[in-house]
Amino acid sequence: MQLLSDKVIFLSGGSMGIGLECAKAYSKEGAIVVIAANVAAPIAVAIDLLGSKHLGITCDVSNALQVEKAMQKTLERYGRIDAIHNNAGIASPSKPLHETSDEEWDHLMNVNLKSVLLTTRFGFKALQESKGCILNTSSLVGEIGQENHAAYTATKGGMNALTKSMALDYAKDKIRVNAVMPAGVWTPMLRDWSQEQPNAHAIEKYLDDIHPLGYCPEGDAIADACVFLLSHQARFITGTTLAVSGGAELGYRRTQA
């Protein structure tokens, strides 16, 4: 039995990295996936991979009008939305707070947090009807902090608090709200971040070593947890921020030179 059979899942940032792995996992479990991302070419590649029953929409998730139109297009084609997965996010710049510009701060807040406001605003009625769920891709650093990454960690800490408040607000509507918190995951975004570090040559070993299970995973490890949280098997789970981290929250091992 497929865990997500015929569910319509609106997935932001689903054309690469963790999002693409989630899209593949959702499709494998029987879902219809709507990928909303801001670059057309990777969306087209993802839809070719998933198949024609799925939908790709070019959308800046920090732009209210574009998100509203994306939701409308989804409802026009499929008639319902069963889940919204807020996965879109950016991680740059990698710097302490006093070096972060207003433009960098605003861009991070808009993409990583305002996007959740917008998808919820324009998808809420559909989720009320379906008694659906919301899933947010957060990060372990939202709980434990991270050097030289202040604005990004602020967005993820905000997302964790927001997840809990949304779960309380929407429980009466039978809408579950949860988040996943990866530590390191090999994605294009993480590889870009690693190149910003002063010792980029040592970062791969460092990212293996901070996970007590001994390796930095690929995105499929996160996608499997996301399938569970969106499925009926997680029907009594809401307001949780689930660490999918190989135990990294138990204490980063400081092995970086």
C-alpha positions in Angstrom: 0.0 0.0 0.0 1.3 3.4 -1.0 1.5 5.8 2.0 0.5 9.0 0.0 -1.9 7.5 -2.5 -3.6 10.3 -4.6 -2.6 13.1 -2.2 -1.9 16.4 -3.9 1.2 17.9 -2.3 2.3 21.5 -3.0 6.1 21.4 -2.6 8.1 24.6 -2.7 11.7 24.4 -3.7 11.1 20.9 -5.1 13.4 21.0 -8.1 16.7 20.2 -6.5 18.4 19.0 -3.3 16.2 17.8 -0.5 13.1 19.1 -2.3 13.7 16.9 -5.4 14.4 13.9 -3.2 11.1 14.6 -1.5 9.3 15.0 -4.8 10.6 11.6 -5.9 9.7 9.9 -2.7 6.2 11.4 -2.7 5.6 10.3 -6.3 6.9 6.8 -5.4 4.3 6.6 -2.6 1.5 7.6 -4.9 1.2 11.4 -4.5 0.6 14.0 -7.1 3.4 16.6 -6.7 3.2 20.3 -7.6 6.7 21.7 -7.6 6.9 25.5 -7.1 10.4 26.9 -7.6 11.9 30.1 -9.0 14.0 28.7 -11.9 12.2 27.1 -14.8 14.9 24.8 -16.2 15.4 22.6 -13.1 11.6 22.4 -12.7 11.3 21.0 -16.2 13.9 18.4 -15.5 12.2 17.4 -12.3 8.8 17.0 -14.0 10.4 15.0 -16.8 11.7 12.7 -14.1 8.5 12.4 -12.2 6.0 12.2 -15.1 3.3 14.2 -16.7 0.6 13.8 -14.0 2.7 16.1 -11.8 2.9 19.9 -12.2 5.8 22.4 -12.2 5.2 26.1 -11.6 7.7 28.9 -11.7 7.1 30.9 -8.6 9.0 33.2 -6.3 7.7 32.0 -2.9 8.4 35.3 -1.3 6.1 37.1 -3.7 2.4 37.1 -2.6 0.9 37.4 -6.1 3.0 34.6 -7.5 2.2 32.3 -4.6 -1.6 33.1 -4.9 -1.5 32.3 -8.6 0.4 29.0 -8.0 -2.1 27.9 -5.5 -5.0 28.8 -7.9 -3.3 26.9 -10.7 -2.9 23.8 -8.5 -6.6 23.9 -7.4 -7.8 24.5 -11.0 -5.9 21.4 -12.2 -6.4 19.0 -9.3 -9.3 20.4 -7.3 -7.7 20.1 -3.9 -4.5 20.4 -1.9 -3.8 17.7 0.8 -0.4 19.0 2.0 1.9 22.0 1.7 5.6 21.3 2.1 7.5 24.5 2.7 10.9 23.4 1.6 12.2 26.4 -0.4 15.1 28.1 1.3 18.4 29.9 0.9 21.5 29.6 3.2 23.8 32.5 2.1 25.4 34.6 3.4 27.7 32.7 5.7 28.8 35.5 8.1 28.2 36.8 11.6 25.3 39.2 12.3 27.2 42.5 12.3 28.6 41.8 8.8 25.1 41.0 7.4 23.6 43.7 5.2 20.0 44.8 5.3 19.5 43.3 1.9 20.9 39.9 2.9 18.8 39.8 6.1 15.6 40.7 4.2 16.2 38.2 1.5 16.7 35.4 3.9 13.7 36.3 6.0 11.5 36.6 2.9 12.5 33.3 1.3 12.8 31.2 4.4 10.0 32.6 6.5 7.6 34.9 4.7 7.1 32.1 2.2 5.5 30.1 4.9 3.1 32.9 5.6 2.2 33.2 2.0 1.6 29.5 1.2 -0.4 29.2 4.4 -2.5 32.3 3.6 -3.4 31.1 0.1 -3.6 27.4 0.8 -5.4 27.5 4.1 -9.0 27.0 2.8 -7.9 24.1 0.7 -6.3 22.4 3.7 -9.4 23.1 5.8 -11.4 21.2 3.2 -9.0 18.3 2.9 -8.0 18.2 6.6 -4.5 18.2 5.3 -1.2 19.0 6.7 1.8 21.4 6.5 5.4 20.4 6.7 8.3 22.8 7.0 11.9 22.1 6.2 13.8 23.6 9.1 17.4 22.9 10.2 19.0 21.7 13.4 20.9 24.9 13.5 17.7 26.6 14.4 17.9 24.9 17.7 21.7 24.8 18.4 23.0 27.8 16.5 26.0 27.8 14.1 29.1 29.9 13.7 29.2 32.5 10.9 25.5 31.9 9.9 23.5 34.2 12.2 20.7 35.3 9.8 20.1 31.9 8.4 19.9 30.3 11.9 17.5 33.0 12.9 15.1 32.0 10.1 15.2 28.4 11.1 14.7 29.1 14.8 11.8 31.2 13.7 10.4 28.4 11.6 10.6 26.0 14.6 8.6 28.4 16.8 6.2 29.1 13.9 5.6 25.4 13.4 4.5 25.0 17.0 2.2 28.0 16.9 0.7 27.0 13.6 0.0 23.5 15.0 -1.9 25.0 17.9 -3.8 27.5 15.7 -4.9 24.9 13.2 -5.5 21.8 15.3 -9.2 22.8 15.5 -9.3 22.5 11.7 -7.7 19.0 11.9 -4.6 20.4 10.0 -1.4 19.0 11.3 1.8 21.1 11.2 5.3 19.7 11.6 8.9 20.4 10.7 12.0 18.3 9.9 15.4 19.5 11.1 18.3 18.0 9.1 21.9 18.7 10.2 24.2 18.3 7.2 22.8 17.0 4.0 24.7 16.9 0.7 22.7 19.2 -1.5 23.8 21.9 -4.0 23.1 24.5 -1.4 25.4 22.8 1.2 28.1 22.5 -1.4 27.9 26.2 -2.1 28.0 26.9 1.6 31.1 24.7 2.0 32.9 26.7 -0.6 32.3 29.9 1.5 34.2 28.4 4.4 37.8 29.4 5.1 38.9 25.7 5.1 36.7 24.4 2.3 39.1 21.5 1.6 38.4 20.0 5.0 34.7 20.5 5.1 33.6 17.1 3.7 35.3 15.2 6.6 34.0 17.7 9.1 30.4 17.2 7.8 30.9 13.4 8.2 32.3 13.7 11.7 29.6 16.0 13.2 27.1 13.2 12.7 27.6 10.4 15.3 26.3 7.9 12.8 29.5 8.7 10.9 28.4 10.2 7.6 26.7 13.2 6.1 23.6 11.8 4.2 22.1 12.5 0.9 18.6 14.0 0.7 16.7 10.7 0.5 17.3 10.2 4.2 15.3 13.4 4.8 12.7 12.5 2.2 11.8 9.3 3.9 11.0 11.1 7.2 8.9 13.6 5.3 6.9 10.9 3.7 6.1 9.6 7.2 5.1 13.0 8.5 2.7 13.6 5.6 1.1 10.2 5.8 -1.7 8.7 7.8 0.9 6.9 9.9 1.7 10.3 11.5 -2.0 11.1 12.1 -1.5 12.0 15.8 1.7 13.9 15.4 1.5 17.7 15.2 3.7 20.6 16.4 6.9 18.5 16.3 10.3 19.5 15.0 11.8 16.2 14.1 15.6 16.0 14.0 16.8 13.9 11.1 20.4 14.3 11.9 22.3 11.2 12.6 22.4 12.3 16.3 24.2 15.6 15.6 22.1 17.3 18.2 23.8 15.2 20.9 26.9 17.4 20.5 28.9 18.5 17.5 32.3 16.9 17.5 34.8 19.7 16.9 37.2 18.1 14.5 37.5 20.9 12.0 41.0 22.2 11.7 
